[in-house]
Amino acid sequence: MGETRPQRLVFAAVGLAALLAGTALWIATSPGERFAPEISSSAIFAAGFHDLQGASRSLGEFQGKVLVLNFWATWCAPCREEMPAFSRLQAAWAARNVQFVGLSSEDPPKVAAFARSLGVTYPLWVGGDEVEELSRRLGNVTGALPHTLVLDRSGRVVAAKVGAYTETALTAVLENASVESSPK
């Protein structure tokens, strides 16, 4: 028995939606000048958040270090998968002046419970809409999560990825960023 016209339209609509979603993801993760950050390194370092105890914090605390910024959410399955690796990498790279910071727009109690359940060992900060706006200004045009950036010691973005990082891939990025931004 053949397909009916309404079934063909449904299949065509699903196919078009998949194509558009794939294109959006490709655009968001493709390197290129059109996705250069819309924010200066001084503005990145001035960005304000709160830690899970409610204290005001800024990324400027880590100026002079290689900084790994991870935008994530508790509902994001790929975020949950990569965060244990980020904890291991934080431990392995801390002595080389690398600092991981996770940024979420969710409520502190929810983020704290999530951090405890996964054993996250690096700072997780919250900031509501400011987190999403910073992610967008740093090139995440689709708002997809996770969104991870590596900034060199001067705050210049040297790597950006929408989607989960593997531990091996991020190690390679950190090796390159550490060499590129080493004091001369």
Backbone hydrogen bonds in HBPLUS format (Angstrom, degrees):
<---DONOR---> <-ACCEPTOR-->    atom                        ^
c    i                          cat <-CA-CA->   ^        H-A-AA   ^      H-
h    n   atom  resd res      DA  || num        DHA   H-A  angle D-A-AA Bond
n    s   type  num  typ     dist DA aas  dist angle  dist       angle   num
A0008-ARG N   A0004-THR O   3.09 MM   4  6.43 156.7  2.14 154.2 161.0     1
A0009-LEU N   A0005-ARG O   3.02 MM   4  6.32 154.9  2.08 152.6 159.6     2
A0010-VAL N   A0006-PRO O   2.98 MM   4  6.26 153.9  2.05 147.0 153.8     3
A0011-PHE N   A0007-GLN O   2.94 MM   4  6.21 164.9  1.96 154.1 157.7     4
A0012-ALA N   A0008-ARG O   2.82 MM   4  6.01 155.9  1.88 147.4 154.7     5
A0013-ALA N   A0009-LEU O   2.87 MM   4  6.03 157.7  1.92 146.1 152.2     6
A0014-VAL N   A0010-VAL O   2.93 MM   4  6.15 162.2  1.96 153.4 157.9     7
A0015-GLY N   A0011-PHE O   2.92 MM   4  6.06 158.6  1.97 145.4 151.8     8
A0016-LEU N   A0012-ALA O   2.90 MM   4  6.11 156.1  1.96 148.6 154.9     9
A0017-ALA N   A0013-ALA O   2.92 MM   4  6.12 160.3  1.96 149.3 154.7    10
A0018-ALA N   A0014-VAL O   2.94 MM   4  6.16 158.8  1.99 149.3 154.9    11
A0019-LEU N   A0015-GLY O   2.97 MM   4  6.19 155.8  2.03 145.2 152.0    12
A0020-LEU N   A0016-LEU O   2.90 MM   4  6.16 162.9  1.93 153.6 157.8    13
A0021-ALA N   A0017-ALA O   2.91 MM   4  6.11 160.4  1.95 150.4 155.9    14
A0022-GLY N   A0018-ALA O   2.92 MM   4  6.05 161.4  1.96 148.6 153.8    15
A0023-THR N   A0019-LEU O   2.91 MM   4  6.09 155.0  1.97 147.4 154.6    16
A0024-ALA N   A0020-LEU O   2.93 MM   4  6.13 160.8  1.97 148.5 153.6    17
A0025-LEU N   A0021-ALA O   2.99 MM   4  6.23 160.7  2.03 149.7 154.6    18
A0026-TRP N   A0022-GLY O   2.90 MM   4  6.08 156.4  1.96 145.9 152.8    19
A0027-ILE N   A0023-THR O   2.86 MM   4  6.09 163.5  1.89 154.4 158.5    20
A0028-ALA N   A0024-ALA O   2.95 MM   4  6.12 159.3  1.99 146.3 152.4    21
A0029-THR N   A0025-LEU O   3.01 MM   4  6.14 139.6  2.18 143.5 153.3    22
A0030-SER N   A0026-TRP O   2.84 MM   4  5.74 119.5  2.21 145.3 159.0    23
A0035-PHE N   A0032-GLY O   3.23 MM   3  5.91 165.0  2.25 116.7 121.2    24
A0036-ALA N   A0033-GLU O   3.03 MM   3  5.28 151.1  2.11 125.0 120.7    25
A0038-GLU N   A0137-ARG O   2.68 MM  99  4.93 162.6  1.71 157.0 161.6    26
A0044-ILE N   A0040-SER O   2.98 MM   4  6.33 149.7  2.07 147.0 156.1    27
A0045-PHE N   A0041-SER O   2.94 MM   4  6.19 164.6  1.96 151.6 154.7    28
A0046-ALA N   A0042-SER O   3.02 MM   4  6.14 133.2  2.24 133.0 145.4    29
A0047-ALA N   A0043-ALA O   3.08 MM   4  6.15 121.7  2.44 137.1 149.6    30
A0047-ALA N   A0044-ILE O   3.16 MM   3  5.30 147.3  2.28 101.2 110.8    31
A0060-GLY N   A0045-PHE O   2.72 MM  15  4.07 119.1  2.09 143.3 126.6    32
A0049-PHE N   A0057-ARG O   2.84 MM   8  5.21 164.3  1.86 153.1 155.8    33
A0057-ARG N   A0049-PHE O   2.89 MM   8  5.21 161.3  1.92 135.8 135.5    34
A0050-HIS N   A0126-VAL O   2.90 MM  76  5.38 151.0  1.98 153.2 161.5    35
A0126-VAL N   A0050-HIS O   2.86 MM  76  5.38 162.2  1.89 156.1 160.5    36
A0051-ASP N   A0055-ALA O   2.89 MM   4  5.47 154.9  1.96 151.6 158.2    37
A0054-GLY N   A0051-ASP O   2.99 MM   3  5.32 163.0  2.02 112.9 118.1    38
A0061-GLU N   A0058-SER O   3.15 MM   3  6.00 171.2  2.15 120.6 123.3    39
A0062-PHE N   A0059-LEU O   2.94 MM   3  5.75 165.4  1.97 122.6 127.2    40
A0063-GLN N   A0060-GLY O   3.12 MM   3  5.02 171.9  2.13 108.7 109.4    41
A0065-LYS N   A0062-PHE O   3.01 MM   3  5.66 147.3  2.12 144.6 145.0    42
A0064-GLY N   A0153-ARG O   3.20 MM  89  4.39 138.8  2.38 142.6 142.9    43
A0066-VAL N   A0097-ASN O   2.88 MM  31  6.25 155.6  1.94 164.1 165.1    44
A0099-GLN N   A0066-VAL O   2.84 MM  33  6.27 157.7  1.89 164.4 171.8    45
A0067-LEU N   A0151-LEU O   2.95 MM  84  5.05 149.5  2.04 138.3 147.0    46
A0151-LEU N   A0067-LEU O   2.76 MM  84  5.05 165.1  1.79 151.8 157.1    47
A0068-VAL N   A0099-GLN O   2.81 MM  31  6.09 167.0  1.82 152.0 155.1    48
A0101-VAL N   A0068-VAL O   2.89 MM  33  6.23 150.6  1.98 172.9 169.0    49
A0069-LEU N   A0149-LEU O   2.85 MM  80  5.17 148.4  1.95 146.8 155.7    50
A0149-LEU N   A0069-LEU O   2.83 MM  80  5.17 156.8  1.88 148.7 156.7    51
A0070-ASN N   A0101-VAL O   2.95 MM  31  6.25 160.6  1.98 160.0 161.8    52
A0103-LEU N   A0070-ASN O   2.73 MM  33  6.00 163.8  1.75 154.1 157.6    53
A0071-PHE N   A0147-HIS O   2.74 MM  76  5.05 178.2  1.75 158.3 158.5    54
A0147-HIS N   A0071-PHE O   3.12 MM  76  5.05 156.9  2.18 138.7 144.4    55
A0072-TRP N   A0103-LEU O   3.09 MM  31  6.30 159.5  2.14 159.1 162.4    56
A0076-CYS N   A0073-ALA O   3.17 MM   3  5.35 162.1  2.20 109.5 115.0    57
A0079-CYS N   A0076-CYS O   3.12 MM   3  5.23 121.7  2.48  98.7 113.6    58
A0080-ARG N   A0076-CYS O   3.10 MM   4  6.46 158.5  2.15 154.1 159.6    59
A0081-GLU N   A0077-ALA O   3.09 MM   4  6.39 147.8  2.20 148.3 157.5    60
A0082-GLU N   A0078-PRO O   3.12 MM   4  6.35 150.1  2.22 145.7 151.6    61
A0083-MET N   A0079-CYS O   3.11 MM   4  6.13 146.9  2.22 156.7 164.3    62
A0086-PHE N   A0082-GLU O   3.05 MM   4  6.39 149.5  2.15 148.5 158.0    63
A0087-SER N   A0083-MET O   3.01 MM   4  6.32 150.3  2.10 149.0 156.1    64
A0088-ARG N   A0084-PRO O   3.08 MM   4  6.44 156.8  2.14 144.9 150.6    65
A0089-LEU N   A0085-ALA O   2.83 MM   4  6.10 160.7  1.87 152.7 158.4    66
A0090-GLN N   A0086-PHE O   2.82 MM   4  5.97 151.4  1.90 146.2 154.0    67
A0091-ALA N   A0087-SER O   3.15 MM   4  6.40 161.0  2.19 147.4 151.2    68
A0092-ALA N   A0088-ARG O   2.98 MM   4  6.24 155.8  2.04 147.1 154.4    69
A0093-TRP N   A0089-LEU O   2.84 MM   4  5.84 148.3  1.94 150.1 157.1    70
A0094-ALA N   A0090-GLN O   2.97 MM   4  5.60 127.3  2.26 145.3 152.5    71
A0096-ARG N   A0093-TRP O   2.88 MM   3  5.25 148.0  1.99 111.6 122.0    72
A0097-ASN N   A0094-ALA O   3.06 MM   3  5.31 143.5  2.20 120.1 117.8    73
A0102-GLY N   A0123-PRO O   2.88 MM  21  6.27 169.6  1.89 158.1 160.9    74
A0125-TRP N   A0102-GLY O   2.77 MM  23  6.13 164.4  1.79 172.5 170.9    75
A0104-SER N   A0125-TRP O   3.00 MM  21  6.39 153.7  2.07 153.3 161.7    76
A0127-GLY N   A0104-SER O   3.15 MM  23  6.62 137.1  2.34 151.4 161.6    77
A0111-VAL N   A0107-ASP O   3.06 MM   4  6.32 160.7  2.10 156.7 162.9    78
A0112-ALA N   A0108-PRO O   2.80 MM   4  5.92 161.7  1.83 159.3 164.2    79
A0113-ALA N   A0109-PRO O   3.03 MM   4  6.18 161.9  2.06 145.0 149.3    80
A0114-PHE N   A0110-LYS O   3.07 MM   4  6.23 156.7  2.13 142.7 149.4    81
A0115-ALA N   A0111-VAL O   2.86 MM   4  6.08 160.1  1.90 150.8 156.3    82
A0116-ARG N   A0112-ALA O   2.98 MM   4  6.23 159.4  2.03 150.7 155.5    83
A0117-SER N   A0113-ALA O   3.03 MM   4  6.24 157.6  2.08 145.9 152.1    84
A0118-LEU N   A0114-PHE O   3.09 MM   4  6.38 143.7  2.22 149.0 158.1    85
A0119-GLY N   A0115-ALA O   2.81 MM   4  5.74 124.4  2.12 141.0 156.2    86
A0120-VAL N   A0115-ALA O   3.05 MM   5  5.06 155.6  2.11 139.8 144.4    87
A0119-GLY N   A0116-ARG O   3.30 MM   3  4.99 137.0  2.49  90.6 102.4    88
A0130-GLU N   A0127-GLY O   3.18 MM   3  5.48 135.8  2.38 144.1 135.9    89
A0131-VAL N   A0128-GLY O   3.13 MM   3  5.83 143.1  2.28 116.8 124.3    90
A0133-GLU N   A0129-ASP O   2.93 MM   4  6.17 159.5  1.97 155.2 161.5    91
A0134-LEU N   A0130-GLU O   2.93 MM   4  6.05 158.7  1.97 145.0 150.4    92
A0135-SER N   A0131-VAL O   3.01 MM   4  6.25 162.9  2.04 152.5 157.2    93
A0136-ARG N   A0132-GLU O   3.00 MM   4  6.23 158.0  2.05 145.6 151.4    94
A0137-ARG N   A0133-GLU O   2.89 MM   4  6.13 163.7  1.91 151.4 156.0    95
A0138-LEU N   A0134-LEU O   2.90 MM   4  6.07 128.2  2.18 141.8 155.8    96
A0138-LEU N   A0135-SER O   3.16 MM   3  5.04 134.2  2.38  92.0 104.9    97
A0140-ASN N   A0135-SER O   3.08 MM   5  5.62 162.0  2.11 145.9 142.1    98
A0139-GLY N   A0136-ARG O   2.96 MM   3  5.30 151.5  2.04 117.4 117.4    99
A0141-VAL N   A0139-GLY O   2.93 MM   2  5.60 126.9  2.22 110.2  94.4   100
A0143-GLY N   A0140-ASN O   3.30 MM   3  5.50 144.6  2.44 103.1 112.5   101
A0163-GLY N   A0146-PRO O   2.74 MM  17  5.14 165.9  1.76 151.7 156.6   102
A0148-THR N   A0161-LYS O   2.86 MM  13  5.34 163.8  1.88 158.7 162.1   103
A0161-LYS N   A0148-THR O   2.85 MM  13  5.34 147.8  1.95 155.3 164.3   104
A0150-VAL N   A0159-ALA O   2.86 MM   9  5.09 157.0  1.91 143.0 144.5   105
A0158-VAL N   A0150-VAL O   2.80 MM   8  5.74 168.5  1.81 162.5 166.6   106
A0152-ASP N   A0156-ARG O   2.84 MM   4  5.41 159.7  1.88 150.0 151.5   107
A0155-GLY N   A0152-ASP O   2.90 MM   3  5.29 163.8  1.93 117.5 122.9   108
A0170-LEU N   A0166-THR O   3.01 MM   4  6.22 167.9  2.03 156.4 159.4   109
A0171-THR N   A0167-GLU O   2.94 MM   4  6.03 148.3  2.04 142.8 151.9   110
A0172-ALA N   A0168-THR O   3.14 MM   4  6.40 156.5  2.20 147.3 152.3   111
A0173-VAL N   A0169-ALA O   3.15 MM   4  6.47 154.4  2.22 144.5 151.4   112
A0174-LEU N   A0170-LEU O   2.88 MM   4  6.11 160.6  1.91 150.3 155.4   113
A0175-GLU N   A0171-THR O   2.89 MM   4  6.13 155.9  1.95 150.9 157.4   114
A0176-ASN N   A0172-ALA O   3.11 MM   4  6.31 160.2  2.15 146.3 151.0   115
A0177-ALA N   A0173-VAL O   2.80 MM   4  6.03 164.8  1.83 154.8 159.6   116
A0178-SER N   A0174-LEU O   2.83 MM   4  5.82 159.0  1.87 148.9 154.1   117
A0179-VAL N   A0175-GLU O   3.19 MM   4  6.29 151.5  2.28 139.1 146.1   118
A0180-GLU N   A0176-ASN O   2.90 MM   4  6.09 167.0  1.92 154.4 158.4   119
A0181-SER N   A0177-ALA O   2.98 MM   4  5.97 151.0  2.06 143.2 150.1   120
A0182-SER N   A0179-VAL O   3.44 MM   3  5.33 169.8  2.45 102.4 105.0   121
